[in-house]
Amino acid sequence: MDKWLWHARVVKARTSAAALVESGHVRVNGAREKSPGHAIKIGDVLTIALDRTVRVLKVIAFNERRGDAASARVLYEELGEGPPSSQRN
């Protein structure tokens, strides 16, 4: 999961992706996941709590390595944005 988050350019570094997952800020299909190595598959919906926003991304592809922003954009479908993290339960 951390590798996919990094390839999709959700975060700037893979270590940041791992820390985001370990701290409980990522849900896979609604279930909180704390293992950075957790396998994700096409069709999974990731809910990611970032600094002041919540992103909801549907996994639609994988990449062997990290590319530019345009190649990262084809890895997911943006389903929307949730309420700011300060307003979540």
SEZA-835470 format. One record per atom (N, C-alpha, C): residue in one letter; x, y, z. Coordinates in pm, whole numbers, padded with zeros to 5 digits, always signed. Layout:
BEGIN
AXYZ
...
//
This chain:
BEGIN
M+00081-00119+00000
M+00000+00000+00000
M+00086+00126+00000
D+00193+00128+00083
D+00276+00248+00087
D+00339+00276-00049
K+00376+00171-00119
K+00437+00188-00252
K+00336+00248-00349
W+00213+00201-00346
W+00110+00254-00436
W+00082+00401-00404
L+00072+00435-00275
L+00048+00575-00235
L+00159+00666-00287
W+00282+00615-00282
W+00396+00693-00331
W+00391+00704-00483
H+00365+00592-00553
H+00356+00595-00699
H+00243+00686-00746
A+00134+00690-00672
A+00019+00774-00709
A+00040+00920-00669
R+00156+00949-00609
R+00193+01085-00567
R+00097+01145-00465
V+00042+01060-00380
V-00040+01109-00269
V+00051+01175-00166
V+00172+01121-00153
V+00275+01174-00064
V+00406+01189-00142
K+00500+01265-00086
K+00626+01292-00156
K+00731+01183-00139
A+00724+01107-00031
A+00825+01004-00006
A+00757+00875+00040
R+00819+00763+00009
R+00761+00634+00049
R+00760+00621+00200
T+00859+00676+00268
T+00860+00670+00415
T+00742+00748+00471
S+00704+00857+00406
S+00587+00934+00449
S+00460+00853+00429
A+00455+00776+00321
A+00338+00690+00296
A+00327+00584+00405
A+00440+00523+00440
A+00440+00420+00545
A+00396+00480+00678
A+00445+00599+00711
A+00407+00664+00836
A+00259+00699+00838
L+00206+00741+00724
L+00064+00775+00714
L-00022+00652+00744
V+00017+00538+00688
V-00058+00414+00710
V-00044+00368+00855
E+00080+00364+00905
E+00105+00318+01042
E+00031+00400+01147
S+00012+00528+01119
S-00058+00614+01216
S-00210+00604+01204
G-00258+00517+01116
G-00402+00493+01108
G-00480+00591+01024
H-00414+00663+00934
H-00481+00764+00853
H-00530+00714+00718
V-00522+00581+00698
V-00567+00524+00571
V-00667+00412+00598
R-00777+00416+00525
R-00877+00309+00532
R-00886+00244+00395
V-00902+00112+00396
V-00919+00037+00272
V-01060-00021+00276
N-01142+00023+00182
N-01282-00020+00177
N-01351+00000+00312
G-01320+00110+00378
G-01384+00147+00504
G-01318+00093+00629
A-01222+00003+00616
A-01155-00056+00733
A-01017+00007+00752
R-00991+00053+00872
R-00861+00115+00902
R-00751+00012+00885
E-00645+00052+00818
E-00532-00038+00793
E-00404+00026+00846
K-00328-00049+00925
K-00206+00006+00984
K-00079-00063+00935
S-00091-00149+00835
S+00026-00219+00781
S+00062-00160+00645
P+00178-00091+00636
P+00218-00030+00509
P+00230-00131+00395
G+00261-00256+00428
G+00276-00359+00326
G+00147-00428+00287
H+00034-00381+00340
H-00095-00441+00309
H-00120-00439+00158
A-00158-00552+00102
A-00183-00561-00043
A-00317-00495-00076
I-00314-00414-00180
I-00437-00355-00231
I-00457-00408-00372
K-00582-00400-00418
K-00613-00452-00551
K-00698-00351-00627
I-00706-00371-00755
I-00787-00283-00839
I-00932-00289-00789
G-00992-00173-00774
G-01129-00164-00724
G-01137-00124-00578
D-01026-00139-00504
D-01026-00097-00364
D-01045+00054-00354
V-01114+00097-00250
V-01135+00239-00225
V-01054+00277-00102
L-00962+00372-00120
L-00877+00418-00011
L-00927+00554+00037
T-00946+00566+00165
T-00982+00693+00227
T-00858+00739+00303
I-00803+00852+00264
I-00676+00898+00316
I-00694+01033+00384
A-00663+01036+00515
A-00671+01161+00591
A-00536+01230+00582
L-00534+01341+00508
L-00412+01420+00497
L-00423+01540+00591
D-00331+01633+00582
D-00326+01744+00677
D-00461+01809+00706
R-00522+01867+00607
R-00649+01936+00630
R-00762+01882+00543
T-00737+01773+00473
T-00839+01718+00385
T-00846+01565+00397
V-00950+01512+00340
V-00965+01368+00329
V-00986+01337+00182
R-00901+01251+00126
R-00915+01212-00015
R-00971+01071-00022
V-01061+01049-00117
V-01119+00918-00139
V-01081+00877-00281
L-00997+00773-00291
L-00943+00731-00420
L-00979+00585-00448
K-01022+00558-00570
K-01047+00420-00613
K-00927+00375-00696
V-00867+00264-00656
V-00750+00211-00726
V-00795+00155-00860
I-00735+00205-00970
I-00772+00154-01102
I-00653+00098-01179
A-00530+00118-01127
A-00412+00064-01196
A-00293+00064-01101
F-00187-00003-01147
F-00061-00007-01074
F+00051+00033-01169
N+00163+00076-01114
N+00281+00113-01191
N+00401+00043-01133
E+00497+00009-01215
E+00619-00055-01167
E+00710+00044-01094
R+00705+00171-01137
R+00786+00272-01071
R+00714+00405-01072
R+00766+00498-00994
R+00703+00629-00980
R+00733+00713-01103
G+00628+00770-01159
G+00645+00855-01277
G+00605+00998-01247
D+00579+01072-01352
D+00538+01212-01336
D+00391+01219-01293
A+00344+01340-01272
A+00208+01359-01221
A+00103+01300-01316
A+00126+01312-01446
A+00029+01261-01543
A+00019+01109-01535
S+00131+01040-01521
S+00126+00894-01512
S+00071+00849-01377
A+00089+00930-01274
A+00033+00898-01143
A-00119+00910-01144
R-00170+01005-01219
R-00314+01033-01222
R-00396+00917-01280
V-00334+00833-01363
V-00408+00721-01422
V-00418+00601-01328
L-00355+00610-01210
L-00358+00500-01116
L-00486+00497-01031
Y-00558+00608-01029
Y-00676+00616-00942
Y-00784+00704-01001
E-00903+00686-00946
E-01017+00772-00975
E-01050+00845-00846
E-01055+00975-00854
E-01086+01057-00736
E-01237+01050-00715
L-01279+00993-00602
L-01423+00977-00575
L-01481+01095-00499
G-01395+01176-00445
G-01444+01293-00373
G-01356+01325-00256
E-01399+01422-00182
E-01325+01467-00066
E-01420+01467+00052
G-01375+01414+00162
G-01457+01411+00283
G-01444+01541+00359
P-01503+01549+00475
P-01490+01669+00558
P-01349+01682+00610
P-01307+01803+00647
P-01174+01821+00706
P-01154+01727+00825
S-01032+01686+00848
S-01003+01587+00953
S-01048+01636+01090
S-01055+01766+01111
S-01097+01818+01241
S-01247+01796+01265
Q-01322+01764+01158
Q-01466+01744+01172
Q-01507+01598+01165
R-01407+01507+01152
R-01439+01365+01145
R-01451+01307+01285
N-01517+01189+01293
N-01532+01120+01420
N-01411+01039+01452
//
